[in-house]
Amino acid sequence: MARVAVVTGGTRGIGEAISVALKKAGYKVAANYAGNDAAAQAFAQKYGIPVYKFDVSDFKQCQDAIQKIAQELGPVDIVVNNAGITRDGTLHKMTPEMWGQVVATNLGSCFNMCRCVIDGMRERSFGRIVNIGSINGQAGQYGQVNYAAAKSGIHGFTKALAQEGAAKNVTVNAIAPGYIDTDMVRAVPPQVLEKIVAKIPVGRLGRAEEIARGVLFLVADDAGFITGSTLSINGGQHMY
Ligand code: NDP
């Protein structure tokens, strides 16, 4: 029986590449998104992957969605916590809303999703959780106190839950992408982006598929000895 994988923010950018790679590898995939219905419908039609609209920062919505996915596809074996947002600004201009939205969407979502699947994973003695952190959670970034704090929190969350899951064959790992060519990075002003690319030893932005490759490695059935680790995929920009 094919394993069931849920990818949050799985219809665009890095998440799209993860969903597609998992499907190609034989997994049954559920791709979540927040509000961009047009992108989600185009994605569903193109790849034949079912899409589920819910807000990962809302616990109840996650609970209902996991129940629905389990009914439609089967019990969830794999969760990729990929959904994320930025609301950039220096701290002296940051509003409590900018702080709250970013922490709830990037970090609160990991609690929400993991809490809803952990009992089943422990009962079945199998689970693979991959949390998408960021180079900016490892190194910090000007104008991103909220985002860097949330992503840094993901790395602590990963190590703690990895310890709790280890005896039950529930592995928990993180990937810290560098700058990847997606809508999120295209929103950065070109002159800033140019300076960022100049600092990447590989000499270019990463591709979403290059993050998906790491996810496939970590969720494999025979990856049971890899847990609590962070895989940095950043073109050599930050060696941590
Ligand atoms: P995109 O902005 O391209 O896509 C974000 C996805 O997340 C969309 O599918 C979006 O849904 C979904 N999403 C956003 N908020 C919510 C929410 N509250 N509930 C459910 N889904 C939500 O992002 P990227 O592909 O660039 O980034 C993916 C992840 O990788 C993020 O966690 C990001 O922080 C991280 N990352 C990205 C880097 C990069 O260079 N791009 C670098 C380092 C980390 P919808 O389509 O409905 O809006």
Boltz pocket constraint, residues with backbone or C-beta under 6 A from the ligand:
constraints:
  - pocket:
      binder: B
      contacts: [[A, 8], [A, 9], [A, 10], [A, 11], [A, 12], [A, 13], [A, 14], [A, 15], [A, 32], [A, 33], [A, 34], [A, 35], [A, 36], [A, 37], [A, 39], [A, 54], [A, 55], [A, 56], [A, 57], [A, 81], [A, 82], [A, 83], [A, 84], [A, 85], [A, 105], [A, 106], [A, 132], [A, 133], [A, 134], [A, 135], [A, 176], [A, 177], [A, 178], [A, 179], [A, 180], [A, 181], [A, 182], [A, 183], [A, 184], [A, 185]]
      max_distance: 6.0
